[in-house]
């Protein structure tokens, strides 16, 4: 995905009800990701739950200087120039990982998760039946995508400490080996910054 196409795609709150908070919190804990889970959002053509580390100090600095969330492509490109280091407003959060739900089958969710590996770790919450499918587990392992089994009753991840098969499959850390920092990363950060800000995740200055 090119930088140009990334920032041209608009983000909006998902129309369907978001996953249960406990469901997401348990999955994030099982995956070992730091930070907080933001409300589900539709971003770059995918419905996902972003997990981010908030930088409150950077947020306070930006609030004081009047630099709120910025989505202008040209401005973000300038901010990412090496020459702008130390002068551009700092990111107010860092992407820890993205969590997807296998609403339309695990293969579709896997494709969406793979498209996000250029930004950071990705994982999918799948039905318990799919989680024990050897083909499913193998494909997720090949692409470095995390896998968390969901309770069939919809009450959260079906994780059992005494059952190795019931434990989450951890994703690869960081972005994919071929991924590199680009303007699209800042666009994602700024979009999630606005999303977090709109939902009251930052304290008032």
N, C-alpha and C positions, 0 to 999 in steps of 0.2 A: 504494500500500500504506500503510495507516495504522500509526501507532506501536503501537496496541494489538495489531493482528494480527502485527506484526513480532516482538515479544518473546514472543508466545504460541507461535510456531513453534519447536520444539526443534531443536538442531543435533546432528549425530552424524557420526562418521567414515564416509566412503563405504565401502560393502561391497565394491565392486569394487577390484581392485588399483590403486594410484595411478599416475598417469603417470610414465614414467621421469624420474628427476631431471634427466638431461642434456637431455631433451626440453623440459622446462619451463624450465630455465635458459637454453637457447638462445632459446626463444620470448620470455622476459622481456627478454633482452639485445636481441633484434631490435626489440622494442617500445619500448625506451629507458626502461623503468620502473626506478626505484631500489628498493633494499631487498632483502628475501629472500622466496623463495616458500615458503609453509608447505605442509604435506601437504594433499592434497585433502580437502575437507570438504563435507558436505551442509548447506546453510544457506539458510533461507527458501525451501525447496522446490527448490533448485538444487544440482547438484554442481559445484564450482568449486575452483580453486586460487587462494587469496588471496595477493597480493603486498603486503608491508607494510614500512614503515620502523619498526624497533624503537627505542624510546626507553628505553635502559638506565637512564639517570638517573631517569626517572619510575618505572620498575619498582623500582629500589632504594629510592626514597623510599616507594613504596607498601608494599613488603615490610617496611621498617622501622616503618611506622605501622600495619601490620596490615590494609591495604586491598588484599586480593587481588582477582581478577576478580569483578565484581559484576553479577548478572543480574536483580536484583529491580527490577520495573518502576517502583514508586513511588520507590525510591531513585535510580534513573537519571533520572527526571523532575526530582527535586530538584537533582541534580547539574547538569542542563542549564539550570536557572533562571539568568537574568542575575545575580540577587542572590547566586548561589553562586560567582561568579567569584573565584578566588583562595583559595577555601575547600574546594571539592570536589577529590578526588584527580584528578590529571592523567591523561589517556589515556596508556597505556604503548606505544602504537603508532599509526601513521597508515596508512590504506589507500592504497596506491599504485596498485593496479589489481586486477582479477579476470580470470582466464583460464578459458575454458570449452573443453571438447572437443566436437567435432561427432560424438558417438557415434551419434545417431539422425537424422542429416541436418543440414545447415547452417541450414535454416529454423528448426528447433526450437532449435538453439543460439543463433541470432540473437534469438529471442524471450526466451530466458533472459538473454542479455547485455543486452538492452534494459531488462529489469526491474531491472537493477543500475545503470543509468546515473544514478539518483538518488543513488547513494553514491560514484561515482567512475568512472574510465575502465574500459572493459571490452573484451575481445578474445576471439577464438575461434580455436582451432587446428583447421584443416580439412584434408581430404585434398587433395593437389595438384590433382586433377581439378576439385574444387569451386573452388579458389582461382583457376583460370583461367577459370571460368564468368563471363561478363560480367554476367549477371543477379545472380549472387551478389555480385560486387564492387560493383555499383551499389547494391544494397540495403544492404550494410554501410556504404557511403559515406554514404548518405542519413541513416542513424541514428547516424553517428559511432562505429561499432564497429570495433575493430581486427581485422585478418585476418592470420593467419600460416599459410603452407602447411606441411603435415606430410609427411615422407618416407613414401611408400607402404609402405616396409618397416618402418615404425614405429620408425625409429632417430633421429628428431628432425626439426626443421623443415627443409624443403627449400629453404634459402636459398642463393642464389648471387650473389656480388658482381658478376659480369659479366652478369647477367640481370635487367633491370629488372622483368620480370614475376614473377621469383622472390623479390622483396623484400617484406617485410611491409608491409601497409597500416596506417599508424599510426592509433590511435583519437584522438578528441577529448580534450583535456586536461580534468581536473577532472570535476565532476559535470555533469549536464545543466543547461541554462540555467534550467529551471523548478525544479530541485532546491534545497532549502535545508536547513540544519542542523536536525535534530530529534532527539527522544529515541531513535528507531530507529537513528540513526547511532551513538550511544553504546552501544546494545545490541550492534550489530555489532562495534564496537571491543572491547567487553568479552568478547564471545564468542570473537573471534579472539585476544584476550589470553590467555584460558584455554587455547585451542587451542595457541598458541605456547608457553605455560608448560608445558603437559602434555608437549610434545614436546621440551623441553629447549633452547629457543632463547634463553633468558635465562641469564646466568651466575649462579651461586649467590652470595648476599650473604655 
